[in-house]
Amino acid sequence: MATDESDRYRAPALDKGLDIFELLAETDGALSQAEIAKSLERTPNEIYRMLDRLVRREYIRRTPEDRYEITLKMFELVHARPPLRRLVNQAMPLLQQVAQESGQSCHLVVFDRNAAVVVAQVDAPSYWSLAVRVGTQLKLTSTGSGLVFLAFSSPENRALMLKGAGETMSPQVEALLETIRRDGYTMMPSEQIAGVTNLSAPVIGPLGSVMAVVTSPYTERLDREGREDRAHTLELVRAAAASLSKGRPED
């Protein structure tokens, strides 16, 4: 009997615990054992022992009204190491691979304190390299990285980002966001430097929001004709962003 590859190493007990944890994480307020069982299409007896273990390990708590809610333990574990440092550590080998295989520089951008900020950067492996310095703050409406952040944000978050950055969107930019969402990347001429094409792709987090953007400021090398290709560089950028993304199904 054939076995689906994704089911080969199933751990039913772990799946059950994660299902409970994710349900409570997505729910405002507390749920009873019966409500949890109904939502997960299980019987109360099926989840009783798992609820008990999650309570004992302090991932969830049982209220005086005999209901269950998530605790902050997972939050504490996630933040045991600074999340930005962890993201940069994971990104650097991927950025280095993009630079090595494409012959182009590339960088990682996050949105922090009302600005798109370059937090990691790798030079091209040659004497000639166009790079954006770590710490540089980028415009949202006129850079590849900024447009990707706007394109993959909810309308509410987009409005807050623009307000915090002191920027407004033209109808042309708003129409461009639709194209970026549809394609899953942007390939656009730089509005700052002639001859540069920004290749940018989003790093998607577990909840579907954009955690970061991978960008390569692509430049044509006249002395290396045939050895570099913009479409290939874009593929490398998208692959690096996909590798950093969490909880996103493979295309």
N, C-alpha and C positions, 0 to 999 in steps of 0.2 A: 504494500500500500504506500503510495507516494505521500510524502510529508512536505507541506509548504515550508520553504526555507525560513520564513519569518517565525514559524512555530516550532522549529527544531529544538530550540533551547528555552522553551517556555518555562516560566516559574509561576504557576497559578497562584500560590500564596502571596508572592510578591506583587503580582498583578492586582490581586484583590486589595492589598494594602494601599497600593498607589491609586487605585480607583477611588477608594474612600478618601484618601488625602486630597486628591485633585477635586473631588466633588465638594468637600468642605472648603477648599481654598477658593472655589468659584461661587460660593454661596454666602450671601449676607445673613448674619445671624447663625443660630445653632439649629441642628436637625436631630430628630429623634432616631432611634435605631430603626424603627419601622419606615420612616421617611427615607433614610439612607438606603435601606434594602430595596424599597420600591423604586427609587431613582436608578439603582444599579441593576435592577431586575434580578434580584436575589432574595432569598428568604432571610428573615431576621436571624435564624440559627446559623446560616452560612457565614454571616459577618460578625457574629458575637465575639469569637475568639480574637479576630483581627482587631476589632475595636478595643478589646481589653489590652492587647499588646501595644497598640498605638498610644493608649492612655498611659500605660506603665512607662513607656519610653518618652512620654511627654511631648509627642508630636501633636496630639489633640488632647482636649480636656473634657471631662464630663461635668456638666453644670448641675447645680442643686435641683433643677427641674428635670433631671435625667435626659438631658440632651447633649449633643456633642458639637464642639467647635474647634477650629484650628488654633494652635498656640503659635508663639513667635520663635519656636526652636529652629525651624528650618531657615527662617530669616537670619537668625544668629549664626547658623552654620555657614550660610552663603557669604556672610560678611565677616567671617573669621579672618579672611584675607581680603585686602582691598580689591573690589571687583575690577577697577580700572587696571590695576597692575596685572591681575589675572588675565584680562582680555588682551592686554599688550603682549604678555608672555606667550599666549596662544597664537597671537597674530604674527609675531616676528618671523618665525620659520616660514610661514606662508607668504609674507611679503618678500622675504629673501628669495623664495622660489620664483615668484612673479618676476622680480628684477633680474635674476640669473637667466631665466628662460626667454624673457622678452627683450633684454637689453635696455629696459626702461626703468626709471625710478618709480616708486609707488609709496603711498602713505595711507594711514588709517585715521579716520576722523570720527569724533564723538560729539554729541550735542550736550554742552554743559554750561550752566549759568547763562542762558540766553545767547549762546554763541556756538557755532560749529568750530571745533578746535582740533588741530592736528596733534595726535598723541603718539604716533609712531611713524617712522619714515626710513626707507632704505634707498640708497643711491643706486643708480645704474652701474653695472660692473665695467665701467670704462672711464676714460679721462673726461669725456663730455657727458654732463648729466644736469638735467633740470630738476630741482628738488624744492619742496616746500618745507620750511623749517618747522621742527616740532615746537608747538606753542602758538603757531600762527592761527589767528581767528579768521574764518572765512565767511563771506557773505552767503546768505541763504538763497537769494533769488538770482544770483549771477555766477554761481560756481556749480560744477557737477555734483560735488558732495552735498552742498546745501539743497539743491533741487531734489536729490534723492531723499533726503530727510523729509522735505515737504511732501513729496509725492506719496510716500508710504506712511504718512501720519494721518490720523483721523482729522476731519474738518475742525473739531474743537481744539485738538492739540496744535494743528497748523496755525490757527488764529493766535493761540498763546505764544507760539514760537516767533511768529512774525512781530507780534506786539512787543515781546521782550527784546527782540533784536532791532526794533525800530525800523522795520522794513514793510513795504506794501507790495502786493502782487499786481502786475498788469494782466489784462485779459490774455495776452500772448503767453505769459508765463503760466497762467492757470491752465491753458490748453495744453501746454507742454507737459504738465504734470500727468495728464491722462495718458499721454504716450509713454512716459517713463513707467507708470504703473503697469501698463499693458505689456511693455517689452521686458520689464524687470531690470533695467539698467538705463544709463544715459551715455550717449556718445555725442559730445558737443564741443564746438570750438571755444577755446578759452576767451573770456571777455577781458582778460588782463594782459595776455601775452600773445602776440601774433605767431601763428604757426604751431600752436599747441592745441591738441585735442584732449579734452578731459574724458577719461573712461572710468565710470563710477558704477558700483553695484552695492546693494544694501546687505548688511548683516542683520538677519531677522532673529529676534529673541523668542523665547518659549511662548510668550503670550501674543506673538504676532506683530509686535512693534519693532521699529528699527533701533538696534543697539549701537550701530556704527556703520560707516561707509568705507569701502576700499576704493581708492582712486589711483589711477596712473595718469600723470600729465604727459601724454604721448607726444613725442617729437620725431619727425622724419630725419634719419641720418643719411646724408647724401653720400657719405664715404662707405656706407654698408648696405648698398642697394641689394635687395633680395634676401637679406639676413634678418630683417625685422618686418613684422606685419601687424598692422593695427587691429585687424580682426582677431588674429591669434592672441595679441595682448589683451583684448577685451575678454576672450575666453578664459585666459589665466586669471584676470581680475574677478570675473564672475565665479570661477571655481574656488578662489581663495575666500570670497565672501560667503559662498555656500558652505564651505568647510567650517567657517566660524559660526554660522547660523545654528541655532538650537531649536529642536522641536519642529523642524521643517521637513516635510516629506520630500523624498528625492523626486526630481523631475523625470 
